Amino acid sequence: GTASPTHPLHISKAVSNDTIDETKGLVKLQSSGGNGMILGTIASSPYSSYIQSAYVQDTSTARYNLVLNPIGGNVGIGLTNPSRKLTVYDASAPYLALQNSSTGTANSDGLQIQMDGLNGYVFNYESGDLYLGAGGATRITAKSDGKVGIGTTSPGQKLDVNGNISSSGNIEATAGHLKSAA
C-alpha cells in the first residue's frame, strides 16, 4: 500500500504490534501446502526486521529452519563480499555473541568472540567456566576463578597440568622453587 513507490516492489504497511505470527508480517511467501516464510518488522524498540520460516497458515503449528545458500556461496553480515561460509564484519570491533535464557542478552552476557584490531578474544562473561576440546574430549579448562587446567577439568593451581610437560627452553620461577609432589 503506497501511492508513490520508490522501488520496483515497494510494500508499505503500518505495523502496530510486536507479534510474529501468520497475520502480522509485511510479506508472506506461501507454497500450496502452507509452508513458507514471513518477512516483517518489530514495532517497538529496538526496531528490528525479521524473516520467519514456518507453516505460514498457523505459525504456532510448525516453525522451520531457515537455510541460506543451500547450493553454495558465502554469507556476509556487515559486508557485501564475504570470503568464508560466514563472515561477520564491523569496522571497529565485531562481536559474535552466544546467549541463552540463563545468560541474559546484554552486551556483557553469554559467550562472546571478538576481534579488536589485530587481537582476538573469547570471553565467557558468566560465572561459569570455559572449555576447549578436541577429539571429543575437554583438553583445556579455564575456570572462572582464573585457574587453568590442561588435561584436567578441575585445576587446583593457577596452572594444573595432568600429564608430562616438555620444554625446549627454560622453565623459570621468580619466587619459590620447583618441587615434586610425589
PLY file of the C-alpha trace (Angstrom):
ply
format ascii 1.0
element vertex 182
property float x
property float y
property float z
element edge 181
property int vertex1
property int vertex2
end_header
0.00 0.00 0.00
1.85 3.06 -1.28
0.81 5.54 -3.99
4.42 6.59 -4.67
6.72 3.54 -4.77
10.48 4.15 -4.81
11.44 0.60 -5.90
10.02 -1.97 -8.37
8.43 -3.71 -5.34
7.63 -1.29 -2.52
5.42 -2.52 0.31
4.18 -0.12 2.94
2.07 -1.21 5.89
1.50 0.25 9.35
2.96 -2.06 12.00
1.21 -1.71 15.31
2.48 -4.60 17.41
5.43 -6.88 18.13
3.72 -10.20 17.46
5.34 -12.52 14.94
2.68 -14.81 13.52
0.86 -15.65 10.29
-1.16 -12.41 10.32
1.43 -9.73 11.18
4.23 -9.71 8.60
4.70 -7.31 5.72
5.27 -10.13 3.21
4.11 -13.74 3.27
5.55 -16.24 0.79
3.50 -19.43 0.88
3.57 -22.71 -1.04
0.37 -24.60 -1.85
0.89 -26.78 1.25
1.13 -23.81 3.62
4.90 -23.85 4.15
6.75 -20.61 3.56
8.21 -17.53 5.20
7.09 -14.25 6.65
9.08 -11.02 6.45
8.24 -8.22 8.83
9.28 -5.55 11.27
9.02 -5.10 15.04
7.06 -2.01 16.06
8.88 -1.08 19.28
12.49 -0.52 20.33
14.95 -1.91 19.31
13.03 -1.79 15.98
14.14 -4.93 14.18
13.26 -6.73 10.97
12.71 -10.46 10.76
12.47 -13.46 8.45
10.48 -16.38 9.87
10.33 -19.76 8.15
7.20 -21.66 9.19
3.89 -23.25 8.31
2.54 -19.82 7.47
-1.16 -20.69 7.77
-0.61 -21.17 11.53
2.90 -20.39 12.82
2.13 -21.99 16.19
1.86 -25.37 14.38
5.36 -25.56 12.91
8.48 -23.42 12.63
11.18 -24.47 10.19
14.90 -23.99 9.70
15.97 -21.08 7.55
18.62 -22.18 5.07
20.92 -19.66 3.38
22.71 -20.55 0.13
22.00 -24.30 0.28
23.67 -24.98 -3.08
26.77 -22.87 -2.38
28.04 -19.39 -1.78
29.05 -17.41 1.27
27.02 -15.34 3.73
28.15 -11.91 4.89
26.94 -9.82 7.79
28.09 -6.22 7.57
29.79 -6.60 4.16
28.94 -7.39 0.55
31.87 -9.67 -0.36
32.15 -12.47 2.25
35.26 -14.62 1.84
34.12 -17.54 4.04
30.92 -19.51 4.59
30.01 -16.96 7.29
31.85 -13.66 7.55
30.92 -11.09 10.21
32.38 -7.64 9.62
32.39 -4.45 11.66
34.85 -1.60 11.02
35.74 -1.29 14.71
35.28 -4.43 16.84
32.96 -7.19 15.58
31.42 -9.47 18.18
29.70 -12.81 17.89
27.56 -13.47 20.96
26.07 -16.79 22.10
23.39 -16.20 24.72
20.57 -18.21 26.28
17.84 -17.89 28.91
20.43 -18.32 31.70
22.84 -15.61 30.49
20.65 -12.66 29.56
21.00 -10.62 26.38
23.08 -7.56 27.33
26.48 -6.68 25.81
28.28 -8.32 28.73
26.25 -11.57 28.78
26.98 -15.02 27.43
29.92 -16.26 25.41
31.45 -13.71 23.06
34.05 -13.97 20.34
35.59 -10.63 19.40
38.16 -9.20 17.03
39.65 -5.90 18.26
42.26 -4.52 15.89
44.74 -7.35 15.37
43.79 -9.11 18.63
41.23 -11.89 19.01
39.30 -12.68 22.20
37.00 -15.41 23.52
35.09 -14.40 26.68
32.68 -16.21 28.95
31.06 -13.25 30.70
29.15 -15.51 33.05
30.34 -17.03 36.35
30.81 -20.38 34.61
33.94 -21.91 33.12
35.34 -22.02 29.58
36.26 -25.34 27.97
38.27 -26.11 24.84
38.01 -29.57 23.40
39.44 -31.74 20.67
38.82 -35.34 19.70
35.51 -35.35 21.56
37.06 -34.55 24.96
37.82 -31.46 27.03
41.53 -30.62 26.72
41.83 -27.15 28.34
39.69 -25.71 31.12
39.70 -22.05 32.18
37.88 -21.76 35.49
36.04 -18.59 36.47
38.47 -18.16 39.41
41.43 -17.85 36.99
42.80 -21.39 37.30
43.69 -23.21 34.08
43.77 -26.94 33.62
45.38 -28.87 30.80
44.20 -32.47 30.81
42.02 -31.78 33.85
38.66 -30.06 34.29
39.29 -29.26 37.96
42.63 -27.45 38.27
43.84 -26.84 41.83
46.52 -24.24 40.95
46.87 -21.29 38.56
48.17 -23.84 36.04
47.45 -27.51 36.59
48.73 -30.00 34.01
47.68 -33.64 34.04
50.44 -35.31 32.04
54.03 -34.68 31.04
55.38 -31.25 30.20
58.02 -30.77 27.53
60.05 -27.60 27.12
62.74 -26.70 24.62
63.63 -23.63 26.69
63.98 -22.70 30.34
61.30 -23.09 32.97
61.73 -20.14 35.31
60.31 -19.24 38.69
60.69 -15.70 40.03
59.78 -16.81 43.54
59.66 -20.20 45.16
61.15 -23.31 43.64
60.26 -26.34 41.55
59.37 -29.40 43.59
57.95 -32.83 43.04
54.60 -33.56 44.64
55.37 -37.30 44.65
0 1
1 2
2 3
3 4
4 5
5 6
6 7
7 8
8 9
9 10
10 11
11 12
12 13
13 14
14 15
15 16
16 17
17 18
18 19
19 20
20 21
21 22
22 23
23 24
24 25
25 26
26 27
27 28
28 29
29 30
30 31
31 32
32 33
33 34
34 35
35 36
36 37
37 38
38 39
39 40
40 41
41 42
42 43
43 44
44 45
45 46
46 47
47 48
48 49
49 50
50 51
51 52
52 53
53 54
54 55
55 56
56 57
57 58
58 59
59 60
60 61
61 62
62 63
63 64
64 65
65 66
66 67
67 68
68 69
69 70
70 71
71 72
72 73
73 74
74 75
75 76
76 77
77 78
78 79
79 80
80 81
81 82
82 83
83 84
84 85
85 86
86 87
87 88
88 89
89 90
90 91
91 92
92 93
93 94
94 95
95 96
96 97
97 98
98 99
99 100
100 101
101 102
102 103
103 104
104 105
105 106
106 107
107 108
108 109
109 110
110 111
111 112
112 113
113 114
114 115
115 116
116 117
117 118
118 119
119 120
120 121
121 122
122 123
123 124
124 125
125 126
126 127
127 128
128 129
129 130
130 131
131 132
132 133
133 134
134 135
135 136
136 137
137 138
138 139
139 140
140 141
141 142
142 143
143 144
144 145
145 146
146 147
147 148
148 149
149 150
150 151
151 152
152 153
153 154
154 155
155 156
156 157
157 158
158 159
159 160
160 161
161 162
162 163
163 164
164 165
165 166
166 167
167 168
168 169
169 170
170 171
171 172
172 173
173 174
174 175
175 176
176 177
177 178
178 179
179 180
180 181
